[in-house]
Amino acid sequence: MNPSKVDRNHLLRLTDLPNVGPACEKDLRLIGIRVPAQLRGRDAYDMYAQLCLRTGVLHDPCVIDVFLSITHFLAGEAAQPWWAFSAQRRAHLAHEPMQL
């Protein structure tokens, strides 16, 4: 969903979250996430690694940005577009490259 349309009081489906559409919903379901509450306290980088391992495909790193956007949102931050997290992801991976 577009971050500007997210209603924090109405988070029943995964697609109610910022930046989550049908494709991302499918990815989240592949790693066992069915409802938004299951994302609380999750690590976006770990979720990405799980997705890559589950599918056998190295996904675009922008998927991490989406995962960061939803985990930060569920931690109480404002809804932001996924690309607002790209610099954070790049900096993180520069210091801690992912091992899949």
Backbone as CSV, one residue per row, in Angstrom:
resi,resn,N_x,N_y,N_z,CA_x,CA_y,CA_z,C_x,C_y,C_z
1,MET,0.841,-1.174,0.000,0.000,0.000,0.000,0.893,1.248,0.000
2,ASN,0.431,2.245,-0.656,1.134,3.523,-0.662,1.252,4.022,0.779
3,PRO,2.454,4.397,1.216,2.633,4.833,2.606,1.699,5.969,3.028
4,SER,1.324,6.827,2.104,0.441,7.945,2.460,-0.990,7.490,2.744
5,LYS,-1.328,6.263,2.384,-2.689,5.753,2.575,-2.802,4.764,3.737
6,VAL,-1.695,4.483,4.398,-1.698,3.496,5.481,-2.432,4.041,6.697
7,ASP,-3.256,3.193,7.270,-3.971,3.514,8.503,-3.467,2.565,9.592
8,ARG,-2.689,3.092,10.506,-2.087,2.282,11.558,-3.144,1.526,12.373
9,ASN,-4.368,2.035,12.401,-5.441,1.392,13.158,-6.153,0.302,12.362
10,HIS,-5.735,0.098,11.132,-6.361,-0.916,10.278,-5.260,-1.736,9.610
11,LEU,-4.699,-2.664,10.352,-3.614,-3.501,9.849,-4.015,-4.967,9.958
12,LEU,-4.965,-5.361,9.140,-5.459,-6.732,9.190,-4.733,-7.650,8.217
13,ARG,-4.454,-7.118,7.037,-3.793,-7.907,5.986,-2.396,-7.352,5.753
14,LEU,-1.543,-8.188,5.187,-0.182,-7.735,4.872,-0.207,-6.551,3.911
15,THR,-1.156,-6.535,2.994,-1.236,-5.432,2.030,-1.750,-4.138,2.659
16,ASP,-2.089,-4.161,3.934,-2.435,-2.927,4.659,-1.186,-2.188,5.112
17,LEU,-0.018,-2.835,4.980,1.248,-2.239,5.402,1.835,-1.348,4.316
18,PRO,2.672,-0.377,4.690,3.296,0.487,3.684,4.196,-0.322,2.753
19,ASN,4.089,-0.055,1.478,4.941,-0.619,0.427,4.689,-2.097,0.132
20,VAL,3.656,-2.670,0.705,3.367,-4.084,0.480,2.200,-4.227,-0.490
21,GLY,2.518,-4.810,-1.638,1.508,-5.147,-2.627,1.429,-6.660,-2.746
22,PRO,0.744,-7.147,-3.766,0.582,-8.598,-3.923,1.901,-9.381,-4.022
23,ALA,2.893,-8.852,-4.732,4.163,-9.578,-4.879,4.897,-9.679,-3.544
24,CYS,4.947,-8.600,-2.802,5.610,-8.615,-1.496,4.820,-9.485,-0.523
25,GLU,3.516,-9.436,-0.605,2.696,-10.290,0.251,3.047,-11.763,0.012
26,LYS,3.205,-12.137,-1.243,3.575,-13.508,-1.587,4.936,-13.865,-0.987
27,ASP,5.899,-12.945,-1.099,7.232,-13.175,-0.528,7.160,-13.374,0.984
28,LEU,6.382,-12.536,1.653,6.253,-12.646,3.099,5.612,-13.977,3.490
29,ARG,4.629,-14.392,2.742,3.976,-15.678,3.020,4.951,-16.844,2.836
30,LEU,5.852,-16.711,1.856,6.849,-17.761,1.633,7.757,-17.976,2.839
31,ILE,7.952,-16.927,3.627,8.806,-17.063,4.813,7.974,-17.189,6.091
32,GLY,6.710,-17.527,5.920,5.868,-17.862,7.067,5.143,-16.723,7.738
33,ILE,5.137,-15.559,7.117,4.456,-14.411,7.710,3.083,-14.286,7.058
34,ARG,2.045,-14.329,7.891,0.663,-14.314,7.389,-0.095,-13.033,7.748
35,VAL,0.277,-12.424,8.872,-0.414,-11.218,9.345,0.625,-10.192,9.802
36,PRO,0.274,-8.919,9.758,1.234,-7.874,10.134,1.864,-8.052,11.515
37,ALA,1.113,-8.523,12.476,1.650,-8.663,13.832,2.857,-9.591,13.881
38,GLN,2.961,-10.521,12.954,4.093,-11.443,12.938,5.397,-10.772,12.528
39,LEU,5.336,-9.535,12.088,6.529,-8.805,11.678,7.171,-8.019,12.820
40,ARG,6.469,-7.877,13.924,7.018,-7.117,15.056,8.273,-7.802,15.579
41,GLY,9.328,-7.015,15.710,10.577,-7.529,16.243,11.411,-8.321,15.253
42,ARG,10.972,-8.415,14.018,11.716,-9.184,13.010,12.859,-8.347,12.445
43,ASP,13.875,-9.009,11.937,15.035,-8.364,11.330,14.888,-8.426,9.810
44,ALA,14.903,-7.269,9.167,14.692,-7.189,7.714,15.753,-7.957,6.939
45,TYR,16.993,-7.930,7.404,18.081,-8.614,6.701,17.927,-10.133,6.822
46,ASP,17.502,-10.578,7.975,17.246,-11.999,8.172,16.066,-12.449,7.306
47,MET,15.039,-11.645,7.237,13.880,-11.970,6.399,14.303,-12.105,4.940
48,TYR,15.149,-11.196,4.488,15.642,-11.236,3.110,16.441,-12.519,2.867
49,ALA,17.317,-12.862,3.801,18.114,-14.089,3.667,17.208,-15.313,3.621
50,GLN,16.187,-15.332,4.467,15.235,-16.441,4.463,14.531,-16.549,3.112
51,LEU,14.131,-15.408,2.557,13.442,-15.405,1.266,14.353,-15.942,0.170
52,CYS,15.589,-15.482,0.143,16.533,-15.945,-0.880,16.793,-17.444,-0.753
53,LEU,16.946,-17.917,0.461,17.179,-19.347,0.681,15.948,-20.166,0.309
54,ARG,14.783,-19.661,0.668,13.526,-20.380,0.396,13.262,-20.507,-1.097
55,THR,13.565,-19.450,-1.849,13.268,-19.447,-3.277,14.437,-19.924,-4.135
56,GLY,15.645,-19.934,-3.557,16.819,-20.312,-4.330,17.248,-19.236,-5.312
57,VAL,16.799,-18.016,-5.063,17.076,-16.883,-5.943,17.615,-15.730,-5.099
58,LEU,18.632,-15.048,-5.619,19.115,-13.840,-4.964,18.221,-12.691,-5.421
59,HIS,17.368,-12.219,-4.548,16.404,-11.167,-4.889,17.074,-9.803,-4.935
60,ASP,16.427,-8.884,-5.610,16.902,-7.504,-5.673,17.052,-6.986,-4.244
61,PRO,18.161,-6.324,-3.926,18.352,-5.825,-2.562,17.313,-4.781,-2.138
62,CYS,16.582,-4.225,-3.088,15.521,-3.279,-2.721,14.427,-3.960,-1.908
63,VAL,14.362,-5.294,-1.982,13.414,-6.028,-1.143,13.750,-5.772,0.328
64,ILE,15.033,-5.646,0.629,15.441,-5.321,2.006,14.857,-3.978,2.407
65,ASP,14.863,-3.017,1.487,14.314,-1.692,1.780,12.843,-1.785,2.167
66,VAL,12.102,-2.606,1.430,10.684,-2.796,1.739,10.550,-3.436,3.117
67,PHE,11.352,-4.467,3.378,11.290,-5.127,4.674,11.669,-4.160,5.797
68,LEU,12.664,-3.313,5.560,13.018,-2.289,6.555,11.851,-1.338,6.791
69,SER,11.189,-0.945,5.710,10.080,0.011,5.848,8.963,-0.563,6.704
70,ILE,8.669,-1.845,6.549,7.560,-2.407,7.325,7.964,-2.749,8.760
71,THR,9.199,-3.174,8.964,9.615,-3.464,10.337,9.746,-2.178,11.144
72,HIS,10.232,-1.125,10.520,10.318,0.168,11.212,8.921,0.713,11.505
73,PHE,8.028,0.562,10.551,6.647,1.023,10.751,6.008,0.293,11.930
74,LEU,6.186,-1.017,11.992,5.587,-1.782,13.087,6.284,-1.532,14.419
75,ALA,7.467,-0.937,14.371,8.157,-0.541,15.606,7.717,0.849,16.065
76,GLY,6.766,1.449,15.325,6.200,2.732,15.738,6.594,3.938,14.909
77,GLU,7.473,3.748,13.934,7.882,4.879,13.093,6.797,5.216,12.069
78,ALA,6.900,6.389,11.493,5.955,6.815,10.458,6.137,5.978,9.200
79,ALA,5.060,5.816,8.460,5.132,5.113,7.173,5.949,5.956,6.206
80,GLN,6.894,5.302,5.526,7.751,5.987,4.556,7.835,5.143,3.295
81,PRO,8.143,5.770,2.164,8.347,4.973,0.948,9.579,4.088,1.115
82,TRP,9.575,2.949,0.454,10.679,1.983,0.622,12.033,2.579,0.302
83,TRP,12.098,3.472,-0.677,13.403,4.021,-1.086,14.011,4.934,-0.019
84,ALA,13.247,5.322,0.969,13.796,6.106,2.078,14.770,5.274,2.910
85,PHE,14.769,3.955,2.706,15.628,3.059,3.467,16.830,2.560,2.662
86,SER,16.949,2.973,1.416,18.039,2.491,0.562,19.412,2.866,1.098
87,ALA,19.586,4.096,1.535,20.893,4.525,2.055,21.252,3.749,3.320
88,GLN,20.271,3.511,4.171,20.502,2.738,5.392,20.948,1.320,5.038
89,ARG,20.282,0.703,4.074,20.644,-0.655,3.645,22.049,-0.688,3.075
90,ARG,22.376,0.269,2.204,23.709,0.306,1.599,24.793,0.448,2.666
91,ALA,24.568,1.332,3.624,25.543,1.547,4.697,25.689,0.283,5.550
92,HIS,24.593,-0.346,5.861,24.629,-1.570,6.656,25.399,-2.669,5.937
93,LEU,25.100,-2.878,4.660,25.751,-3.945,3.906,27.223,-3.644,3.629
94,ALA,27.593,-2.360,3.611,28.999,-2.007,3.429,29.814,-2.432,4.652
95,HIS,29.200,-2.412,5.814,29.890,-2.792,7.053,29.682,-4.267,7.418
96,GLU,28.544,-4.802,6.998,28.222,-6.199,7.318,27.640,-6.883,6.086
97,PRO,28.493,-7.325,5.169,27.986,-8.004,3.968,27.167,-9.230,4.364
98,MET,26.132,-9.482,3.585,25.248,-10.614,3.856,25.902,-11.918,3.458
99,GLN,25.690,-12.925,4.248,26.144,-14.274,3.954,24.897,-15.122,3.709
100,LEU,24.741,-15.624,2.515,23.581,-16.494,2.233,24.019,-17.919,2.075
